[in-house]
Amino acid sequence: MTDLHPLTDYDALLVLSFGGPEGNDEVVPFLENVTRGRGIPRERLEEVGEHYFNFDGISPINAQNRELIANLEDVLARREINLPVYFGNRNWHPFGEDTAEQIARDGHRKVLVLATSAWGGYSACRQYNEDIKRIREHLAEQNLPEVHFTKIRQFFSHPAFISETAAAITEAYANIPAERREHTRMLFTAHSVPNRHDDVGGADGDKNLYSRQVAEAARLAAAEAGIADYDLVWQSRSGDPRVPWLEPDIVDHTEYLAENQGIKAVVVCAIGFITDHMEVMWDLDTELVEAAQDKDVHVERARTAGLTQQFAEMVVDIAAESAAGEIVEKLGKVTVQGNTDNGAPCAPGCCDIWSK
């Protein structure tokens, strides 16, 4: 537990996330928001929405974020910290702009922001800074009081995140059928991105910040779980197949393991996600499982790490770090970006390509 600051300088916490539909009639409008500006026809979006329609149009992300918020409220109450928690999304209700209006009307002026991503890079970090900038502009357009937002730092190597991930892996291994355990492979997976996005330099000239952070978190979690041999794979790529993305793909790699190494089971840790998204439910729990069954491979997916008491405690701890202006609890040596104010970049040079 970090005891750096009583958080009295802040008067609210905003959980800022991606968003997801909660019914079939919301799927296409949600996807229109996700793909805004790309000119994708509605018919194509209906095809893309097939994954959601398979689950009655319901993404797990909103319900899991509400559970995360309930856990945060419990921790704050127990620590006697008066910090109301709000929920806003980029792409679906409750929209961040609407939530910010409520925050302003409730009289809050200095707000911490938890982006539901542990990582650096554009979509995992910089885009949330852009969200904050857009939210502030929206408040100004509505003639509402200015609100100062501080996005708390990345936490991919925080001891609590690593510990909770390792615990989930250990639980998953215990569920592997006994006759398959000698032929089991550990797979860490995260959302793939185009190589050109990952090639972006971060603070202090760091390169490949996103993929290196994911690799470091996987290394740390595997070590804590006592696993010496594992693979880092990627999932959920989309778009033009001619554009290089981070590889190998988890389905392709699992099929390769079955065909060439006699693997009979895989433990899958979706380390790139703090809670279940549609990409977890569809790409892992559905597509991967179906492809693995064809190869007689058992898939055991570890739970995501974000819905535990320990994770909520961590969020409050790193909020205290932000208030104190320093990073205290981290493992490994890969760069951790600090807290950012009002949508500003983490540091000079961070994700410069996205400013051009």
Salt bridges, closest charged atoms under 4 A:
ASP9 OD2 - HIS5 NE2 3.29
ASP11 OD1 - HIS108 ND1 3.95
GLU22 OE2 - ARG66 NH1 3.01
GLU32 OE2 - ARG42 NH1 3.24
GLU46 OE2 - ARG42 NE 3.73
GLU47 OE1 - ARG44 NH1 3.01
GLU97 OE2 - ARG134 NE 2.74
GLU101 OE1 - ARG105 NH1 3.04
GLU101 OE2 - HIS138 NE2 2.63
ASP131 OD2 - ARG90 NE 2.74
ASP131 OD1 - ARG134 NH1 3.14
GLU137 OE2 - LYS133 NZ 2.72
GLU146 OE2 - ARG136 NH2 3.02
GLU164 OE2 - ARG303 NH2 2.71
GLU171 OE1 - ARG303 NE 2.91
ASP206 OD1 - ARG212 NH2 3.83
GLU216 OE1 - ARG219 NE 2.96
ASP229 OD2 - ARG185 NH1 2.44
ASP231 OD1 - ARG185 NH2 2.62
ASP231 OD2 - HIS253 NE2 2.77
ASP240 OD2 - ARG242 NH2 2.81
GLU259 OE2 - LYS295 NZ 2.56
ASP276 OD2 - ARG301 NH2 3.25
GLU279 OE2 - HIS191 NE2 3.84
ASP285 OD1 - ARG301 NE 2.68
ASP296 OD1 - ARG180 NH2 2.82
ASP296 OD2 - LYS264 NZ 3.63
GLU300 OE1 - HIS298 NE2 2.91
GLU313 OE2 - ARG78 NH2 2.84
GLU313 OE1 - ARG79 NH2 2.48
ASP317 OD1 - ARG79 NH1 2.95
GLU321 OE1 - ARG153 NH2 2.87
GLU329 OE1 - HIS158 NE2 3.66
